[in-house]
Amino acid sequence: MASRPQPESLWRAMAARVPVMDAPVSTGAPLARDIDVEVAIIGAGYSGLSAAYALQKRGVECAVLDANPVGWGASGRNGGVVSSKFRLSFPAIAGAHGIDVAKRMHRLAHDGVRAVEAFIDEFKLTRVQFEHTGSLRCAHTERALSSICAEADWVRTMLGDASMTVQSHAQVQHETGAKGFVGGVLSADAGTILPLEYVRGIAAGLTTRGVPIYEATPVIDMARAQDGRVLLRAPGGAVRAKQVIVATNAYSNLTDATASYHRELVPFRSAMIATAPLSPELDSQLMVHRRSYTETRRMMKWFRKVDGRVLFGGRDAFGKEGEPTGFDALQRAMVALFPQLKDVAVEYRWSGYVGMTFNALPHVGRSDDATTFCLGYNGTGVAMASLIGQHAAALALGDKAELAMLAQDGLRPVPFHALRAPGVRLVAAWYQFLDAVGA
Ligand SMILES: Cc1cc2nc3c(=O)[nH]c(=O)nc-3n(C[C@H](O)[C@H](O)[C@H](O)COP(=O)(O)OP(=O)(O)OC[C@H]3O[C@@H](n4cnc5c(N)ncnc54)[C@H](O)[C@@H]3O)c2cc1C
């Protein structure tokens, strides 16, 4: 299985503009011999690298293996939105599991943002361009607005968190430049980054500290040796480890060795487009506070401004990777929200897989006494995977980790996993219908 290059995204183009002298230190060559480590990590995205970081901090010898270049998966392709939320709302969590669990989940969500900040500080990742500008959720109907306002009110009263504030119709219209929203809720503890710079920066920092990262190294077999150790086989060599952390998320089906982790998830294709640079006039009208923006529709779209361009993304359940249909639909959705962009060209189009789970929460746990997994961030993995990978490292070392509803004992494959693709299409079509009729 040949290693694949990063997709041709805006992130890759921006990274290529940096003078070679200033680019992050290049990381791993492929594994070309047999090695022994305490902990082997499969996957060099945010999850795997944050696990390696936590292990290195504790002086535990580890190695990271990836079939592709660092950040080739979702970590190098995402929207770069750093958010302090789960897909499941805190009132819903409290309703089902009680207020104490909701408080612990709320803490984890904000700890995720702190984890991103800590990486940026510790590895001096200035090229990541972190901006703690908040995230504005824009309501597309009055009903949706009352629902998100009620949630903000609940978070303030029950969790003592005043970082969510209601924004009027006029405020949302002025700051986004879009006309279709009736109001919104601003979450202050959120921000934006350049995602590929972030993952590469962490990898470079780890390399400097002596953590080996082997790229172009697919794990093609995972077995137990007679001494209880795990034996990972890659084309160029084998890794013998006491513990393994599987951090392959929505790309776990790259080889059979990790495919059982794929059955935990419903992978959902998520697509992004980036316009040509805006004129100064448009730049002064759109997204003036440089936050990230989401909307309340079920088939949610999100947008932000970066590199003087509009970046617009959404879940695209219909097209296959690289097919133009999904991107064209995204561009139509963008122009519907921002008619000002009608004549602005789209210069970049790319997509990747988001790992969705049935309970809308990440899953972290052990699949056996020598294997730990963390996956299923449901589209909020920039902050969450930066944190959860570190908890996975603690679990692999036999520690207890405070994971509230994220802890999972063993793998629980999604029922009827083979039918996931038509299932996703059905649900998406239903959601699009509900959005279209304003339900
Ligand atoms: C288009 C898009 C937009 C998104 N936008 C946002 C956003 O704005 N904010 C947010 O918080 N989240 C967002 N997400 C989600 C976020 O990117 C992910 O949750 C996060 O990157 C997951 O990181 P990870 O390290 O777990 O997995 P990944 O980054 O996907 O890494 C998995 C790695 O495992 C490797 N691998 C798989 N199998 C093997 C094997 N057998 N052997 C060796 N290597 C293997 C792959 O090559 C890959 O590099 C988005 C995702 C996508 C796709």
The ligand as an SDF file (V2000), in Angstrom:
LIG
                    3D

 53 58  0  0  0  0  0  0  0  0999 V2000
  -13.2700   18.0910    6.1730 C   0  0  0  0  0  0  0  0  0  0  0  0
  -13.2090   18.0040    7.6720 C   0  0  0  0  0  0  0  0  0  0  0  0
  -13.4400   19.1570    8.4280 C   0  0  0  0  0  0  0  0  0  0  0  0
  -13.3720   19.0880    9.8280 C   0  0  0  0  0  0  0  0  0  0  0  0
  -13.4740   20.2500   10.5350 N   0  0  0  0  0  0  0  0  0  0  0  0
  -13.2530   20.2410   11.8700 C   0  0  0  0  0  0  0  0  0  0  0  0
  -13.1910   21.4590   12.5880 C   0  0  0  0  0  0  0  0  0  0  0  0
  -13.2640   22.5510   12.0250 O   0  0  0  0  0  0  0  0  0  0  0  0
  -13.0240   21.3950   13.9380 N   0  0  0  0  0  0  0  0  0  0  0  0
  -12.9000   20.1960   14.5960 C   0  0  0  0  0  0  0  0  0  0  0  0
  -12.7610   20.1980   15.8270 O   0  0  0  0  0  0  0  0  0  0  0  0
  -12.8810   19.0240   13.9250 N   0  0  0  0  0  0  0  0  0  0  0  0
  -13.0400   19.0120   12.5830 C   0  0  0  0  0  0  0  0  0  0  0  0
  -12.9790   17.8430   11.8770 N   0  0  0  0  0  0  0  0  0  0  0  0
  -12.6820   16.5920   12.6150 C   0  0  0  0  0  0  0  0  0  0  0  0
  -11.1910   16.4940   13.0030 C   0  0  0  0  0  0  0  0  0  0  0  0
  -10.3900   16.8240   11.9110 O   0  0  0  0  0  0  0  0  0  0  0  0
  -10.8990   15.0610   13.4860 C   0  0  0  0  0  0  0  0  0  0  0  0
  -11.7610   14.7500   14.5500 O   0  0  0  0  0  0  0  0  0  0  0  0
   -9.4780   14.8740   13.9640 C   0  0  0  0  0  0  0  0  0  0  0  0
   -8.5540   15.3700   13.0320 O   0  0  0  0  0  0  0  0  0  0  0  0
   -9.2170   13.3910   14.2390 C   0  0  0  0  0  0  0  0  0  0  0  0
   -7.8260   13.2120   14.4520 O   0  0  0  0  0  0  0  0  0  0  0  0
   -7.2410   11.7440   14.5740 P   0  0  0  0  0  0  0  0  0  0  0  0
   -5.8030   11.9000   14.8980 O   0  0  0  0  0  0  0  0  0  0  0  0
   -8.0510   10.9560   15.5290 O   0  0  0  0  0  0  0  0  0  0  0  0
   -7.4600   11.0750   13.1510 O   0  0  0  0  0  0  0  0  0  0  0  0
   -6.7780   11.4040   11.7350 P   0  0  0  0  0  0  0  0  0  0  0  0
   -6.2300   12.7620   11.6940 O   0  0  0  0  0  0  0  0  0  0  0  0
   -7.7760   11.0420   10.6940 O   0  0  0  0  0  0  0  0  0  0  0  0
   -5.5240   10.4180   11.6700 O   0  0  0  0  0  0  0  0  0  0  0  0
   -5.6430    9.0350   11.4670 C   0  0  0  0  0  0  0  0  0  0  0  0
   -4.3420    8.5660   10.8090 C   0  0  0  0  0  0  0  0  0  0  0  0
   -4.2820    7.1480   10.8900 O   0  0  0  0  0  0  0  0  0  0  0  0
   -3.5560    6.6850    9.7780 C   0  0  0  0  0  0  0  0  0  0  0  0
   -3.8800    5.2520    9.6180 N   0  0  0  0  0  0  0  0  0  0  0  0
   -5.0870    4.6680    9.4870 C   0  0  0  0  0  0  0  0  0  0  0  0
   -4.9570    3.3210    9.4490 N   0  0  0  0  0  0  0  0  0  0  0  0
   -3.6370    3.0470    9.5670 C   0  0  0  0  0  0  0  0  0  0  0  0
   -2.8820    1.8320    9.5890 C   0  0  0  0  0  0  0  0  0  0  0  0
   -3.4760    0.6350    9.5040 N   0  0  0  0  0  0  0  0  0  0  0  0
   -1.5280    1.9240    9.7070 N   0  0  0  0  0  0  0  0  0  0  0  0
   -0.9090    3.1380    9.8250 C   0  0  0  0  0  0  0  0  0  0  0  0
   -1.5910    4.3010    9.8000 N   0  0  0  0  0  0  0  0  0  0  0  0
   -2.9350    4.2590    9.6630 C   0  0  0  0  0  0  0  0  0  0  0  0
   -4.0460    7.5610    8.6220 C   0  0  0  0  0  0  0  0  0  0  0  0
   -3.1150    7.6100    7.5670 O   0  0  0  0  0  0  0  0  0  0  0  0
   -4.2270    8.9140    9.3320 C   0  0  0  0  0  0  0  0  0  0  0  0
   -3.1130    9.7660    9.1320 O   0  0  0  0  0  0  0  0  0  0  0  0
  -13.0840   17.8520   10.4920 C   0  0  0  0  0  0  0  0  0  0  0  0
  -12.8620   16.7030    9.7290 C   0  0  0  0  0  0  0  0  0  0  0  0
  -12.9120   16.7710    8.3290 C   0  0  0  0  0  0  0  0  0  0  0  0
  -12.6450   15.5250    7.5380 C   0  0  0  0  0  0  0  0  0  0  0  0
  1  2  1  0
  2  3  1  0
  2 52  2  0
  3  4  2  0
  4  5  1  0
  4 50  1  0
  5  6  2  0
  6  7  1  0
  6 13  1  0
  7  8  2  0
  7  9  1  0
  9 10  1  0
 10 11  2  0
 10 12  1  0
 12 13  2  0
 13 14  1  0
 14 15  1  0
 14 50  1  0
 15 16  1  0
 16 17  1  0
 16 18  1  0
 18 19  1  0
 18 20  1  0
 20 21  1  0
 20 22  1  0
 22 23  1  0
 23 24  1  0
 24 25  2  0
 24 26  1  0
 24 27  1  0
 27 28  1  0
 28 29  2  0
 28 30  1  0
 28 31  1  0
 31 32  1  0
 32 33  1  0
 33 34  1  0
 33 48  1  0
 34 35  1  0
 35 36  1  0
 35 46  1  0
 36 37  1  0
 36 45  1  0
 37 38  2  0
 38 39  1  0
 39 40  1  0
 39 45  2  0
 40 41  1  0
 40 42  2  0
 42 43  1  0
 43 44  2  0
 44 45  1  0
 46 47  1  0
 46 48  1  0
 48 49  1  0
 50 51  2  0
 51 52  1  0
 52 53  1  0
M  END
$$$$
